[in-house]
Amino acid sequence: MTAIFFVPVFMGVAFWIVLIALIVLLVQRTRPTSTASGGPAVQVLEERYARGEITREDFLERLAVLGGRSPAPGGDSQ
């Protein structure tokens, strides 16, 4: 009789494990990629700009390349 008791318990535990795993997978797929949220390359670029190693124009051009878009012609003059 004890074996009959463990089958529904095991099925219930297995159900919750599968459900939690599916939720985790769905959340991971909907998260933005690292380039969209400022990945490591963008952080290094920001650090180099902050230290004065590159000019503003270089920073904007390289940032545009990392973002997958071309820089605006003539640069951004503010």
C-alpha positions as CSV (number, residue, x, y, z in Angstrom):
1,M,0.0,0.0,0.0
2,T,2.9,2.4,0.6
3,A,4.0,2.1,-3.0
4,I,0.6,3.3,-4.2
5,F,1.0,6.4,-2.0
6,F,4.3,7.4,-3.5
7,V,3.2,7.4,-7.1
8,P,0.8,10.4,-6.8
9,V,3.3,12.3,-4.5
10,F,6.1,11.7,-7.1
11,M,3.8,12.9,-9.9
12,G,2.9,16.0,-8.0
13,V,6.5,16.8,-7.2
14,A,7.5,16.1,-10.9
15,F,4.7,18.4,-12.1
16,W,6.0,21.3,-10.0
17,I,9.6,20.8,-11.0
18,V,8.7,20.8,-14.7
19,L,6.4,23.9,-14.2
20,I,9.2,25.8,-12.4
21,A,11.7,24.9,-15.1
22,L,9.4,26.1,-17.9
23,I,8.9,29.4,-16.1
24,V,12.6,29.9,-15.7
25,L,13.2,29.1,-19.4
26,L,10.5,31.6,-20.4
27,V,11.9,34.3,-18.2
28,Q,15.4,33.8,-19.6
29,R,14.2,34.0,-23.2
30,T,12.4,37.3,-22.6
31,R,15.3,39.1,-20.9
32,P,17.1,41.6,-23.1
33,T,20.5,40.6,-24.5
34,S,23.7,41.9,-23.0
35,T,24.3,44.4,-25.9
36,A,20.9,46.0,-25.4
37,S,21.6,46.5,-21.7
38,G,25.2,47.8,-22.0
39,G,27.4,44.7,-22.2
40,P,31.0,44.5,-21.2
41,A,32.2,46.1,-24.5
42,V,30.1,49.2,-23.8
43,Q,31.4,49.3,-20.2
44,V,35.0,49.2,-21.4
45,L,34.2,51.9,-24.0
46,E,32.6,54.1,-21.3
47,E,35.6,53.7,-19.0
48,R,38.1,54.6,-21.8
49,Y,36.0,57.7,-22.6
50,A,35.9,58.6,-18.9
51,R,39.7,58.3,-18.6
52,G,40.1,60.5,-21.6
53,E,41.7,57.8,-23.8
54,I,39.3,58.5,-26.7
55,T,37.5,61.6,-27.9
56,R,33.8,62.2,-27.8
57,E,33.6,61.5,-31.5
58,D,35.4,58.2,-31.2
59,F,33.2,57.3,-28.3
60,L,30.0,58.0,-30.2
61,E,31.2,56.3,-33.3
62,R,32.2,53.1,-31.5
63,L,29.1,53.1,-29.4
64,A,27.0,53.3,-32.6
65,V,29.0,50.3,-34.0
66,L,28.4,48.3,-30.9
67,G,24.7,49.1,-31.0
68,G,24.4,47.9,-34.5
69,R,23.6,51.3,-36.1
70,S,25.7,53.6,-38.1
71,P,26.8,56.9,-36.6
72,A,25.0,60.1,-37.7
73,P,26.8,62.0,-40.5
74,G,28.9,64.9,-39.2
75,G,28.7,63.6,-35.6
76,D,26.5,64.9,-32.8
77,S,27.3,68.5,-32.0
78,Q,25.6,69.6,-28.7
